[in-house]
Every structure is written in C-alpha cells, then in structure tokens.
Amino acid sequence: MRLEGKVAFISGGARGMGETEARLFAENGAKVAIGDVLEAEGLQVASDICAAGGDAMFVPLDVTIDADWERAIVATVERYGRLDVLVNNAGISGRSMVEDTRVEDWERVMDINAKGVFLGTRYAIPEMQKVGGGSIVNISSQLGLVGTDNSSPQYQASKGAVRIFTKTTAIQYAADGIRANSVHPGPIVTPMTEERRADPATRELMLSRIPLARYGQPMDVAYGVLYLASDESSFVTGSELVIDGGWTAR
C-alpha cells in the first residue's frame, strides 16, 4: 500500500489517464477525490472504486473556474480531513499551424492545460501546508519538452508552461515539504488520441517517432504518477519524468 493514509485529488479523473490513476491510487491505499466536467463518468469511477473496497468521491470541476477549484478542495478536505496529493491531470489537445490558430482556440487550451494547473496548485498548497507537506504531480507532455510539426502551438505552449510552472512551485514550497514534479507522456491510448489513432497515416507517423514502436497505455503513466505521489520519491522535486517510449531520446 504505497499511498496508505494519504488523500489524493485528481483532476480529469473520469476517464483516460486520470481514471487509471484514480483506480491505481485507491488500490494502493489512498482516499481519492475525482474532479471532472464528465459527471456521469466520474460518479461511475468513484462508485467502482468504493465497490472494490476503496474510498473515493466525485466532485464536479471545470478546471478553468476559480470557484470550482475552491469548492472541490474544500469538499475533499471536509470529507477526508486533509490533502496530501494533487494530480493536475485534466487537459485537452488541438491541431493547427500557428497561422491557422484562432485566438479563442489558443485561449481555451491554455485555460484548461495551464491555468487549470495553476488554480489547482494554488488551492492545494494551503491544505498541504497544514499537514506538513505533500506532492503535486502535473501532467505535461513530451511536447512540453520538444516541438513537433503535427500538433497545435497552443497545446505545446501550454505543456511547456506546465513544465516551468512545476519547477517554480517546487522551489517556492520546498521549505514547506511540498514537492512538485511534472510527467511527460508520449502518445497514450486514451479517448483524447482516439481520432488520430484511427487515421492510418497519422498512426504510422506517430509510431515512426516512437523507438519502442507502440502507443503507451494509461497504466504506463499511472505507475510513474504513483511513484511521484508516494514517499518513495521523497527526494524528488522540480523534476521531469518522461514516459514517452523514447520519443525525446532521438
């Protein structure tokens, strides 16, 4: 039980990587709060966890709304008494060239992927300070480290912002025992990548850029997030965990 006694909040926990993280955390002893705009799916994940003997709750959450975050963290602490782990997992993608990108598309991706991470972190920190520390895990991307020609500028910019924001958080709150690290997945089999994986040409291109020659599975990422959330990584902060099948090694 690698998270025994810990309380974790996972944004975007209703499906994809967030759902897998929530289920794995619960299996490892954590009490899990799931925040998402997908209410039916989130409630089902929480119900499944409880039916399996774990402890989970669902909280409606639009990560771009300040008041939603405040309510979500308050609800978590009211039920479980504390907050030890925050996983800023919620995110969306996009496809366009710079000159084709509309301002509203740029703002939407930046709001969810970057502003959402900032807001979650801002509300989690005071609760972690109360219990003497905690772990913040921010899901970035391999495209937060390197550029590519077939993703949107707003997606790549947002994931780069998450990387540097994580380092700032780590430095500013190390004295409080709060660690912050970023995870950088490559292409993963999730609903977000489903459309592109269904296109044979795109799938072939993506696989050609992954030395391990396959898409990752959500569990590949979840185990990395579990490590960073646990005390096993007590000397790890401000770091990047790359889980990309070798994409960035080229």
C-alpha positions, 0 to 999 in steps of 0.5 A: 500500500504505497499511498496508505493514509494519504488523500489524493485529488485528481483532476480529469479523473473520469476517464483516460489517464486520470481514471487509471490513476484514480483506480491505481491510487485507491488500490494502493491505499489512498482516499481519492477525490475525482474532479471532472466536467464528465459527471456521469463518468466520474460518479461511475469511477468513484462508485467502482472504486468504493465497490472494490473496497476503496474510498473515493468521491466525485466532485464536479470541476471545470478546471478553468473556474476559480470557484470550482477549484475552491469548492472541490478542495474544500469538499475533499478536505471536509470529507477526508480531513486533509490533502496530501496529493494533487494530480493536475491531470485534466487537459485537452489537445488541438491541431493547427499551424500557428497561422491557422490558430484562432485566438479563442482556440489558443485561449481555451487550451491554455485555460484548461492545460495551464491555468487549470494547473495553476488554480489547482496548485494554488488551492492545494498548497494551503491544505498541504501546508497544514499537514506538513507537506505533500506532492503535486504531480502535473501532467505535461507532455513530451511536447512540453519538452520538444516541438513537433510539426503535427500538433497545435502551438497552443497545446505545446505552449501550454505543456511547456508552461506546465513544465516551468510552472512545476519547477517554480512551485517546487522551489517556492514550497520546498521549505514547506515539504511540498514537492512538485514534479511534472510527467511527460507522456508520449502518445497514450491510448486514451479517448483524447488520441482516439481520432488520430489513432484511427487515421492510418497515416497519422498512426504510422507517423506517430509510431515512426517517432516512437523507438519502442514502436507502440502507443503507451497505455494509461497504466504506463503513466499511472505507475510513474504518477504513483511513484511521484505521489508516494514517499518513495520519491521523497527526494524528488522535486522540480523534476521531469519524468518522461514516459514517452517510449523514447520519443525525446531520446532521438 
